[in-house]
Structure formats: C-alpha cells, structure tokens
Amino acid sequence: MQPPTEKNGQQSLSLKELAEVLVKHYGHHEGLFEASFLLNLAVGTVGPVPEQQFPGAVFSIQGVGLVRKDNEGPNTVNAAKVNPSTKRRAVARTLTAHKPPSKIK
C-alpha cells in the first residue's frame, strides 16, 4: 500500500487503500472486498432566508464498511494478498479443528 497522499496538509486514501485498511482492521484473510459507504439523503426547502429558499437535498455519510464481492473490479482487494494468514495461525486453527473429543470416564 502506498503512503497516504498529502495535499494542503490533508492526508487521503484511495478507495482501494481504504478497503485494504478495513480488511486488515476486521481480520479478513480470504475473499474479495470493496469499501462501502452508508449514505443518508434528506430533501426539503433550503436557503439562507425565506425569500431565497429552493428545493434541495443534503447527503451525509453515516458510516464506512466493507462489501464482499464475487468479481474483481478496479477498487477490489484480495484479502489473501493484503492480509495473508500467518502460518502459525493457520496451523493452530488446523490443530484445534481436528482435536479428538475427550474421553468420558
């Protein structure tokens, strides 16, 4: 992942870079993901004074998340590439999954 782009003292991430950060944050190790945004829309009359009010709309961002995808696109990240599972974790999961049941006395 590239370092964040800085312009006028502000740092920003591309949509693909944001998806990489979220995949690592949520601990995904396999699958295709894209960043998603939960938007709100409010419509009504807007303007600074009653004489200058017109129909308008306001969008707000309520949240940011991940969406699992079936196909790769320009902003899709492969979790296996950007956040590979460590060999140690994979071995521990395998051993735990194949643990024989304890004997009842």
N, C-alpha and C positions, 0 to 999 in steps of 0.2 A: 504494500500500500504506500502511496506517495505521501509525503508530509502535507498537512493541510495547506491549501492555498491561502496566502495572506494578501489582502488588498485594503489599503487605507486603515491598517491596524486591526482589521477583522479577519478571522480565520473561517474558512468554509470547507466542507467536504462535498464531493460529488455524490450523486445518488448511489453509485456503486460502492464508494468508500464508506458511506453511511451504512449500507447493507452489510459490509464486512465487519464494521464495528459492532453492529447489532447481533450478527451471527456469533461472534466471539463472546459478547455480553451474555447471551442466552445459552451458550454452551452447545450449539449445534455442531455436529461433526459429519453429518451427511445430508444430502439434499440440495436442491436449488432454491434460492431465496431472492426476493427483491424487497427494498424498503417500501413501506406503505404509509399513507397519511390519512388520519381520520379528520374529515373536514366538516364544519358546520356552515350553514348558509342561513342568513336572516335577510328578509326582504321587507321593505317598507318605504316610507317617505323620509328622505334625508335632505338636509340643507342647514346652513348656518342660521337662517331666520325664516319665519313662516312664509314670507314673500318669495323666498328662493329655495323652496323645497320641491324636490322632484322624486319620482320613483327611483329606488336604488337597491343595492344589495351589498351585504358585508359577508366576507368569508373569514372564518377563523380556523386555526389548526388546533384540534383538540388533543391529538396525540400522534406518535410515530411508532411504527412497528414493522414486522416482517410478514411477508406473504410467501407461502411455499408455491413454487412454480413447477410445471411439468416440462417446460421447454426453456432453453437458454435464450435470453434477449440481451440487448446492449447494457443493461444495468443489473443483470442477474449475477449472483455469486454462487460458486460451488463451495458448500461448507467443508467438504473433504479437502479442498485445496487451501482455503483461507484459515481453517481452524482444524487441522488434522488431529485425530485422536492419538494420544501418545501410546506407545507400545505397552507401557506399564499399565495404563488404564484398561486397555483392550484385554490384556492377559488377566487382570483382576476380574473384569466382567465375565470372561470366559470361565474362570475357575469358580466364581460364585454361581453362575448359571448351571454348572454341571456338578454341583456339590451333592453327594449322595445323602438321602434322608437319614436322620439319626435313628438308631435302633431303640425301640421301646422295650423297657425292662419290666 
